């Protein structure tokens, strides 16, 4: 079973989004942290102590539920990776950004990596957990676009066609600016509904948190 620490949001979680249980092949258990809003988590300075304590509490609850691995519903929570991993006995993957050292080990240290994020202006060194910025190119959603506005304002309805256009344009901008990019990492879990389209259109490997959690969970006996 996969455990998810979820933000307290109401915007649509499309198929493929980590917040949608149908996105997983494996059983999932969610714990919503009421103080974890988009505004409190998407910050260049990380989360405050009160929110960190609530996130740790949620992780411990999931651990007691016999999950095999724990993730979160927002890639900006990579900043709490070490805080939470040290207090639970099961694997914890806070964000797809945690995969960076593994990807560099597999593809090579000189691999050019494109990170597609919700907000490039707020994704800081803190979220990379000390990982070198060399050969990493970060591109964020257009703040005036449908997907950004829907998530930022926690709207209950989304224009899915416009949101898809936002995601594909984000990737096009990234690849056009850095044509030597060799793989894409989706920081934002709300980009995952379109990962197969990204793989197909740009002919690049695309990594996200949903697949990472499934991979770790698959190493355990079913429960």
C-alpha positions in Angstrom: 0.0 0.0 0.0 1.1 3.6 -0.8 0.6 6.4 1.7 0.1 10.0 0.6 0.4 13.1 2.8 -2.1 15.3 1.0 -2.4 19.1 0.9 -5.8 20.6 1.9 -7.0 21.5 -1.6 -10.3 21.4 -3.6 -9.1 21.9 -7.2 -9.7 18.9 -9.5 -7.3 16.0 -9.2 -7.3 14.6 -12.8 -6.5 11.0 -13.6 -2.7 10.8 -13.3 -2.5 13.4 -10.5 -1.1 12.0 -7.3 -4.2 13.2 -5.5 -6.4 10.9 -7.5 -6.4 7.3 -6.1 -7.2 6.0 -9.6 -3.8 7.2 -10.7 -2.2 4.2 -8.9 -2.2 0.5 -9.7 -1.7 -0.1 -6.0 -4.0 0.5 -3.0 -3.5 4.0 -1.5 -4.2 5.7 1.8 -4.4 9.5 2.1 -4.1 11.7 5.1 -5.1 15.4 4.5 -3.1 17.9 6.5 -5.5 20.8 7.0 -2.8 23.5 7.5 -1.1 22.4 4.3 -2.4 24.8 1.6 -0.8 25.7 -1.7 0.3 29.1 -0.3 1.8 27.6 2.9 3.8 25.0 1.0 4.9 26.6 -2.3 7.5 28.9 -0.8 11.2 29.6 -1.5 11.8 29.4 2.3 10.2 26.0 2.9 7.5 25.3 5.6 7.1 26.7 9.1 7.6 24.7 12.2 3.9 24.2 12.9 3.3 22.8 9.4 6.3 20.6 9.6 5.0 19.1 12.9 1.7 18.4 11.2 3.4 16.7 8.3 5.4 14.5 10.6 2.3 13.6 12.5 0.6 12.5 9.2 3.7 10.5 8.2 3.6 8.6 11.5 -0.1 7.9 11.1 0.5 6.4 7.7 3.4 4.4 9.0 1.0 2.8 11.6 -1.4 2.0 8.8 1.2 -0.5 7.4 2.0 1.4 4.2 5.1 0.3 2.3 6.1 3.8 1.2 5.0 7.4 1.9 4.8 10.3 -0.5 3.3 13.8 -0.6 1.0 15.6 -3.0 3.3 18.5 -3.7 6.9 18.5 -5.0 7.8 21.6 -3.0 7.7 19.4 0.1 11.1 18.1 -1.0 12.4 20.5 1.7 11.1 18.2 4.4 12.7 15.0 3.0 15.3 14.7 5.8 13.0 15.8 8.6 10.4 13.1 7.9 12.7 10.3 6.7 14.5 10.3 10.0 11.3 9.8 12.0 9.6 7.0 10.0 10.9 3.5 9.4 9.4 3.1 5.9 10.7 4.7 2.7 9.7 8.4 2.3 9.7 10.1 -1.1 8.6 13.7 -0.6 9.0 14.8 -4.2 10.2 13.7 -7.6 13.1 16.1 -6.9 14.5 13.5 -4.5 15.2 11.4 -7.6 17.9 13.7 -8.9 20.9 11.8 -7.4 19.5 8.5 -8.7 18.9 9.9 -12.2 22.4 11.3 -12.4 23.8 8.0 -11.3 21.8 6.2 -13.9 22.1 8.6 -16.8 25.5 10.2 -16.0 26.6 13.3 -14.0 26.7 15.4 -17.1 23.1 14.6 -18.1 21.0 17.7 -19.0 17.9 17.6 -16.9 14.8 19.8 -17.3 12.7 20.3 -14.2 9.1 21.3 -14.9 7.7 23.1 -11.9 4.6 24.8 -10.7 6.4 28.1 -9.9 10.0 28.6 -11.0 10.3 31.8 -9.0 9.8 30.0 -5.7 11.7 26.7 -6.4 14.9 27.4 -4.5 18.2 25.6 -3.6 16.3 24.4 -0.5 14.1 22.2 -2.6 17.1 20.6 -4.3 18.5 19.3 -1.0 22.0 20.3 -1.8 22.0 18.8 -5.3 24.2 20.7 -7.7 22.4 23.1 -10.2 24.9 22.1 -12.9 23.1 20.9 -16.0 19.7 21.4 -14.4 17.2 23.7 -16.1 14.1 24.8 -14.3 11.0 26.0 -16.1 7.7 27.0 -14.4 4.1 27.3 -15.5 2.9 30.6 -16.8 1.2 32.4 -13.8 -1.6 33.7 -15.9 -2.4 30.2 -17.3 -5.4 28.0 -16.5 -3.5 25.3 -14.6 -1.5 27.8 -12.5 -4.6 29.9 -11.7 -6.7 26.9 -10.8 -4.2 25.5 -8.4 -3.1 28.8 -6.9 -6.6 29.9 -6.3 -7.9 26.4 -5.4 -10.7 26.6 -7.9 -13.2 23.7 -7.9 -13.4 23.6 -11.7 -10.7 23.4 -14.4 -10.7 23.9 -18.1 -8.8 20.7 -18.9 -8.1 21.6 -22.5 -6.5 24.9 -21.5 -4.6 23.2 -18.7 -3.1 20.7 -21.2 -2.1 23.5 -23.5 -0.3 25.1 -20.5 1.6 21.9 -19.8 2.7 21.3 -23.3 3.7 24.9 -23.8 5.8 24.7 -20.6 7.7 21.7 -22.0 8.1 23.3 -25.4 9.6 26.4 -23.8 12.0 24.2 -21.8 13.2 22.1 -24.7 13.4 25.1 -27.1 15.5 27.1 -24.6 17.7 24.0 -23.8 17.6 21.7 -26.9 20.2 19.4 -25.4 17.9 18.3 -22.5 18.0 14.6 -22.1 15.2 14.0 -19.6 12.3 15.7 -17.8 11.4 15.7 -14.1 7.9 16.8 -13.1 8.2 18.6 -9.8 4.6 19.5 -9.8 2.3 16.6 -9.2 -0.5 18.4 -11.1 1.5 17.9 -14.3 1.4 14.1 -14.2 -1.9 13.7 -16.0 0.0 14.7 -19.1 3.2 12.8 -18.7 2.4 10.3 -21.4 1.7 13.1 -23.9 5.0 14.7 -22.9 6.9 11.4 -23.4 5.3 10.9 -26.8 5.7 14.5 -28.1 9.2 15.2 -27.0 10.6 11.6 -27.1 12.2 12.1 -23.7 12.1 10.0 -20.5 9.7 11.7 -18.0 9.9 11.0 -14.3 7.3 11.8 -11.7 6.4 10.9 -8.1 3.6 8.6 -8.9 5.9 6.2 -10.8 8.6 6.5 -8.2 6.1 5.5 -5.4 4.8 2.6 -7.5 8.4 1.4 -8.1 9.3 1.3 -4.4 5.9 -0.2 -3.4 6.4 -3.0 -6.0 9.4 -4.2 -4.1 7.2 -5.3 -1.2 4.7 -8.1 -0.7 1.2 -7.0 -1.4 -0.6 -5.4 1.6 
